[in-house]
């Protein structure tokens, strides 16, 4: 068993990654609440934004321009998808809506593999200026990117919770989570509220894309399927509670990283989100078939 | 109803008219002729490259058939079928290295072991439906991929895992003695695939098929009609896992060497997309899906076109299928062709009429 010293750096990386999962998870939960869509292309959009940013920065553009383009791209694609495919699928089953985002995922994935091919063994990376400076807490190096990751996750989760609770738009989103038809009857501009949710989700996807490209790897496949970690956090919170999404994301980040130094399970640490999400799904779904089917129809 | 909506969309336009016996006979004759052609003539006509490709088509037709049973018949969406295929390949490789049993027996055992594993996974998943079931299968697939990444595939080593890390003198996974060459193995795979298609056909045409259809339409109604929904859903999981497991065994023999890289996570998603495009509601859909999934990339590769275009195409295809054509290509193309034919005929007759007026 490794000593406590060995675990300390992994606490820091775990919290930082957990923060980024949290801010992604919040984006997914808000979108699901407002539109009923589980946005599986979340990671792919961010990945493509990050790759575009990498290309721009490599071509000599200043860093901030690259990051802005990344966020703008994610927001534009997400909003575009939402306005194009949201309304025709609005009355379909959540499964169909989620499957359709898999279509977007495949399109983006193909484009990324085509334009930024990985077969040549070329490795890319995005470094933020906050990577190199930092401080140390009881002997553990913490860089500012990690602080941003955790801090942004916390801030976005808190801000979103307040936004949903106290603003008019937030109230409208919560109303739509209950019943889209009745909300529309009450005079809420349903499509505009949905568009706002898509836009917000897209912005968060872009931010998460840049941060994960820096913290994990700038690689289309990795970033695209990191969405599963985020999804796991959102599922543990039953795609409902912002606070639980945040907590679950932090736990996933921590457990996954803290298992790394334990040699017997180190290779399996990537299973954490899958196992946690599977257990959560099973525990939360213990209700009888008939009562739930009435609820859903 | 969450679990059935993908399916329900497709059931809307299926008024099953009773076909006369002659049509059935004619269809059986066409299938038999096609099969004879594929078995006897095809391997002679195409290069070895395409023989290998067509073997993969046979394998993936079985995998698509398994997913088609789940999605099209029962309305259960699984996003982890490629992981099940990997499990089947692992079990088959382990059995083939450990024993000297005849190949068909190993395939049968592989199917049964994979069936047990798949049913065990399906057991807790039975509580879930629709979106949540799809997501949990995605989670299981991710977990299985990581386990296989760590344990590796058997390559003739010792111990339970049968993995030998030394990378020298790795024996190939053996093939049946009657099908050592590539064309012979292709024929062998087609025969196995045909047997599994018959198995699925028998299921669909008899009691389980009717129970599945009832569950797909409405689970509470099926329950009220006295159908043991849990049992028949598990049966569907078992059948799909059996088919996919056998496919894994055939795959292991086809490629000789197995690597975890051969079963990437995105393949499960692409498979699901392609099955939706091919049409999950007919058995032909599985063949169409396999051709899209394996033959098309090989053809494009031959032409020097990147297979990424296909991924893009599949993505667009999913969006198109979900928004406009829920029954997939196997249903849509014949209907579109019929519509085109009607249109042309009408154009011809109206054109002719105008000529006559002049």
Interface residues (C-beta under 8 A of the other chain):
Chain A: X38 X85 X88 X89 X92 X93 X94 X95 X96 X98 X99 X100 X102 X103 X104 X105 X106 X107 X108 X109 X110 X111 X113 X114 X221 X224 X225 X228 X231 X232 X235 X267 X268 X270 X271 X273 X274 X275 X277 X278 X281 X282 X285 X286 X289 X290 X292 X293 X294 X296 X297
Chain B: X1 X2 X3 X5 X6 X9 X77 X124 X127 X128 X129 X130 X131 X132 X134 X135 X136 X138 X139 X140 X142 X143 X146 X147 X149 X150 X219 X220 X223 X229 X264 X265 X266 X269 X270 X272 X273 X276 X306 X308 X309 X310 X311 X312 X313 X314 X315 X316 X317 X318 X319 X322 X323
